[in-house]
Amino acid sequence: MNEAMALITDADRTFLRAVSKLAYCNPFLPERIEYEREVLGEDFADAEPIWSMNVDEPDRPRVNLVRISDRLNAVCDSMRTLLRSGASVTSGDLELYETGVLFLLYRHYEESLHFAIVGELETKPNDERFNFYSDFLREWQHYFHVPGIAAKLNSDPAHIFASFFQLRRAFHFIFRYIVGTSMAAARLRAAAWQSIFTHDMRRYRKMLYERMGDITTLITGPSGTGKELVARAIGMSRYIPFDFKRNAFIGNFSNSFHALNLSALPSTLIESELFGHRRGAFTGALEDRRGWLDVCAAWGSVFLDEVGELDASIQVKLLRVLQSRTFQALGETKDRQFRGKIIAATNRDLAAALKKGEFRNDFYYRLCADVIVTPSLQEQIRESPQSLKEMIVFLSRSLAGAEAEKLAEQVERWINKHLGPDYSWPGNIRELEQCVRSVLIREEYHPPMLKDPSPLEEFSGSLSKGALTAEEMLSRYCTMVYFQTGSYEETARRLRLDRRTVKQKLDLALLSRLRGID
């Protein structure tokens, strides 16, 4: 066996290759579990397939990650010893060693990074939060300042430290802002992660981390489905460089997200909010004002909510921002540079708006490179009935503190008794939040949008649930076609039935309802 092969055993090489897959996978996809299983083999502990916040045990430790770290620590120490002894190494094995050490270092400082995030959110940020960088650097040097390999590494410790902080923020915000155990919620968390890091995290770490601001993210979905929470998770998880000389990051993530609800503002005010204005640019412009596009830092984001409601004139101006990254303040001719990222959202059907000429094609195609679709609450509950209870608990905790569990039980009892499991939640999560608030205040909730479904909605709903017998389905379908044609003969022709069968199958009560709404 030559020196190159002596550095690592076949078993360790197989282990590190599996760790490499795990290290660069999307942690919110079920494949993560399969990679953990591949890494640990018989030592794998069965776990839930969807990484989501558990309302009963939100901070429970991950047994598999602890076991992986323990074994990885031993493998990396062994490889380091051999490297220091002068053993040669193939480029493939060196890459495995580097990935293994990075995985290990992230695990070592994951908790410190978490407390740094919480500290910035809850208190005034201070540079002392990152004093542990000196410990990180010491460990980095321990593993990587080895003769013959330091020059072969393609990253520096400050960049890796910044990448770790970004990873921890992304996990923190996606995990806490996008809740639910349904596959729909899991897909949404995975989509948000991909919007931040792309599908190839190796490529992202090497070169894309500085360029993701050039790509606009468009979030679509029904009203009340949490589009702004998704946008906030993405916006507050952007890469921020670390200045090792000052022992601090060059900016704070907590003030990097700038949200603007476009549907709530008149066009002139939207322009002023976005682009800024010079004094005297319009009536009431008494002093210069910087717009959000100017205020936004390179690591920041501007969130344009309800972008589907924008006037064509503002669409043109924003198109220029997306194309050239430049804009002009109102009343000014000098170009200014936009350095951040645009995140947009709409509940409007933009495809229909394009056909009607209400939304510019060129503007749309600058928005649609990265599209996320938020699922309805009904879709989540249909996939996982438990999701409703989890969201009730999640919302109750933000409102009632220590009384959250009792409030959640109250809300759940009210829903089960008065709305039932088949209530469609047309207002989605926003409606559920108001339901929780209403029960908190009045011990009841009466949906303003609750109404009897139309016969067509009833028929469609029964079909989707498989709740009709063949006889019932034929009867209702015959009745609906007869209502449209007004003729036994035409109905029979369309359905390829005998005229007498059509007449026999008609549901007269349903026909009366259909005629009543015509």
Buried (B, 14 or more C-beta within 10 A) or exposed (E): EEEEBEBBEEEBBBBBBBBBBBBBBBBBBBBBBBBBBBBBEEEBEEBEBBBBBEBEEEEEEEBBBEBBBEBBBEBBEBBBEBBEEEBBBEEEBBBBBBBBBBBBBBBBBBEBBBEBBEBBEEEEBEEEBBEBBEEBBEBBEEBBEBEEBEEEBEEEBBBBBBBBBBBBBBBBBBBEBBBBBBBBBBBBBBBBBBBBBBEEBBEBBEEBBEEBBEBBBBBBBBBBBBBBBBBBBBBBBBBBBBBBEEBBBEBBBBEBBBBBBBBEBEEBEBBBBBBBBBEEBEEEBEEBBEBBBBEBBBBBBBBBBBBBBBEEEBBEBBBBBBEEBEBBBBBBEEEBEBBBBBBBBBBBEBEEBBEEEBBBEEBBEBBBEBBBBBBBBBBBBBBBEBBBBBBBBBBBBEBBEEEBEEBBBBBBEBBEEEBEEEBBBBBBBBBBBBBBBBBBEEEEBEBEEEEEEEBEEBBEEBEEEEEBEEEEBBBBBBBBBBBEBEBBEBBBEBBEBEBEBBEEBBBEEBBEBBEEEE
